[in-house]
């Protein structure tokens, strides 16, 4: 099966889904420097998200190298943990990223695949899977059987898993075929993008595992306790008013999110079914039978 045919079948499948549900659509993704709405919910920044190792062979060292690169971010820390799924199915685990490699087949046409599974409200990522297609990477004398292609694809798909879209810079988040063989790490713009995406606090969390305490919050609590012990009633009243204002802002933000005001899945923000098959990566937005929304990034192998 050629890449064009594989892309066409994805388009047809999702076109059918569009007729079945208003939330399903598909479009080639373009480079963007604006924060998207794909992010994990957490009550603090920085935060830690776990990544399950379901990898074999050289992929494990490439995975760890990619984690080291992404962990230069001030917003997100990726923590390697044992995987919870089989590599062939690469099923999601709530609260974390599952990372897999397998001989998925050249007939599928894709090189790397990332799926973002959203919570019931459709406003926050609650699980992610990342897959590497060894049917291309392990081809004898194949163009993707190189260290650069392995590193780029791992870096690229892990970037999607923590909320990044495509860019047109020298980053591994560039989706071009040139980037596959030449751009294998994040760049400073990626880290700044993560700062913007996670520059707010959510009222809930979708990431598993314990989080390091926010130093500022600990200091604020200590300061409040000291003021109370000192009997400074004026400051205490001001703190109380500030707390009430903050709670009101949090309630308004939660209400907006529950209504989808900041959701990518708002009907006015959905991409349209494409008229062509250009581009090195396709993005699908689909609704599962259980009602959850899934965004899939498909990186195509070149014919």
N, C-alpha and C positions, 0 to 999 in steps of 0.2 A: 504494500500500500504506500503510495507516495504521500509526501507531506501535504500537497494540495488536497488530495482526496481525504486524508485524515482531518484536515481543517474543515473541509466541506461537511463531513459527517458530524463534527462537533457543532457547526453552524446549524445544520438541519435539526439535530437533536434538540438544541436550545431554542430554535424557532418554534418547534412543537411545544416546548415548555412555555414559551411566551403565550401561546393560545390557551394553555391550561391554567396559568396563574399570572397575575399582573406583576409579580416580583421577579420573574425570570427573564434574563436578557443576556446578551453577549456582545462584546466588542473588542477589537484590537486595542490594546492599551498604548498610550503615547507617553513620551517623556513629560514629567511634570515636576515643578519645583514647589508646588503648593501642598500643604499637608492634606492627606485624605482622612476619611473617617474610620479607617481600619485600625483599631487599637484595642489593646487589652485594658480591661478595667482594673484599677488599683487605687488605693487610698493615699499613695505617696509616690514621689519621684526623688531619687532613683528607686527602681524596683527590680526584682529578680524573677525571671521566668525559666522554668526547667525545660531541658531538651533531652528527650529519651534517645539513647544510643541503641539503634537496632541495625547497626552497620557491620560490615565485614571487610576484610582486606585493608587496602590502603585508605579506604574512606574514613576510617576511624581517626587517623592522624590528620587528614584534611579537615575533617569535622572539628577537631580540637583547635587546629590552626585558625579556622574561621571564627570559632568562639572567641579566641584571643583577640582577633581583629575587631570583632563587634563589641567586645567588652571595653574597648577604649572609649565608648560612649559614656557620658555622664548620666544618661537617663535610664538605660537598660543594662542589666547584667544577665547573661545567659549562663545557666548552670547545667553542666552535663550530669545526667543521672542515667540509671539503667532503663532501657526501653521496656515497654509493656505490650508490644504487639509483634506479630509476625511481619517479616519484611515484605512478603508478597502482597498481603492485604493492606498493611500500614494503616490500621484503624486508629482513629483519634482517641486520645485520653483527655478527659475534661481537665482543664487547668494547665496544660503543658503542650509542648511541641514534640511530636514523634518524628524521628528522622530515619529513613530507610533507603536501602539500595537493593536492587533485584534485577534479573533479566526480564524486564517487562515486555520486551519485544520491539523490533524495529517497525513492525506493521502499525504500531500505535503512533509512530511519528514524532513522539515527544522525547526531549532530552532530560528535562527537569520539570517537576510538578509540585506546586504548593497549594494546599487547601486550607482556607480559613473558615472555621465553623463558628457561627455566631450564636449568642444566647437567645432566649425566647423573644426578647425585645428587639432583636436584630440590630442592636446598637454597639455591642462590644464583642470582640473575639473571645471565645471561651476554650478553644482548642485549635491546634494546627497540625498538619502533617506535611512533611517534606520528603520527596521521592527522587532518587537518582536512577536513571534507566541504563543499567549496565550493558544492555544490548547494543548501545552505541559506544559507551565508554570503553568496553572491552574488545571492540572489533580489532582484529589484527590489521595493522597498518591503517586503521581508521583515523579520520581527522580529529575525532574527539578523544582518542586514546593518548592523551597528553596531560601532563601535570597542570598546565594552564587551564585547560578546559574543565578538568575536575575542580580546581580551586575556584574558578569563576562561578561555576554552576552552584556549588555549595554555598559560596558567599552570597550569590544572587537570591537563591531560594530562602536562605535563612533571613536575609533582609526583608523579604516579603512576610515571613512568619512573624516578625516583630513590628510590622506595620508600614514598611516603606514601599513606595511605588517606583516607577521608572524615572530615570534622569538621563540627560544627554551629556553628562560630564564624563570624566575619566574614571568613574566608579564602577565597581562590579555590578551595581544596580542598572547600568546601561544594558539594554537588552539586545544590542546589535550583534551580529556574527563576529564583527571585528573585536568587540569587547570580550567575547567568549575566549579568545586566544591571547588577549593582551591586557585585560583589566581584571585583576584577580582579588582586589581588596577594596574596602570602603575608603571614602575620602572624607575630609572634614565637613563637606556639605551634608553628607549623610548623617553625621553625628549632630549637626545643627538641626537637621530636619527632625531627628528623634527628639531633640530638646523641645521643638515646637509641638510635635504631636502629643508628647507627654508633659506639656507645660501646665497642665491643670491636674486637680485631684478629683477622683470619682467618689461617689458616695457608697460604692460597693466594689467588690473585687472579683475577677474571674481567673486569677492566677493561683495555682496551687502552691503549697509550701509556705513556711514562715518567711516574713520579710524583716529586714533590719529596721530598727526603729528610726524614725525621722529625727535627726539631731535637733532641728529647729523646734519640732513639736515637744521634744523632751525638755528643751530649754524654756519654752513657753509655759509648760506645766510647772517647772521648777520656779520660774519667776512668779507665777500666780500664787503658788504655795507660800513663797517668801513674803509677798505682799499681804496675804491673808494673815500670816503669823505676825506680821508687823502691825496689824490692825489698821491698815490704810483703807478705810471704807470708801473713800472717793475713788481710788484706783480700782477697787473691787467692783464698784457700781459701773465704772467705765468698761471694765473687762466683761461684765455681764451684758452690757449693751452691745459690745463688739461681738460677743459670742452669739447673741440673738440675731444680729445682722448677718453673721456668717452662716448660721443655720438657715436663715431665710433665703440667702443666696443659694445654698446647697439644695434647698427644697425646690427653688425655681429651676435650677439646672437639671435636677432629677426629673422634674415635670416636663421640661422641654425634651429631654432625652427619651422619656417614656412615650411622648407624642411623636417622636421621630424628627423633631425640629433640627437636630444636628446629625441625623442619620444619612449615610450614603444611599440608603435604600428608599429614601423619599422619592415618589414617582417622578418628580421634576428633575431629579439628579441622575436617574438611571440612564445608562448608555443605550443607544439604539442598536438593532441588529445590523451588522455591517453590510455594505454593498460589495465589498471586495475582500480579498484574502491576503492583503499585504501585511507586513510586520513579522517580527521574529517571535512574538509572544501574543497569546490570546488570553483574555480574561472573561470568565463566565460567572454569572450571578444566578444561582438556582435555589429553589425551595425544595427541601427534602420532604418525604412522606410524613415525617414526624413534626413538620412545621418549621424546622430550623433552616436558616439561610446559610448557604455555603458559597464562598468566593473561591474560584480556582484560577490560579495562574499557570498557563501552559507554555513552557518554553520549547519551541519546535527545533528539531534537528534540521540542518540544511540538507537538501536533496543531493 
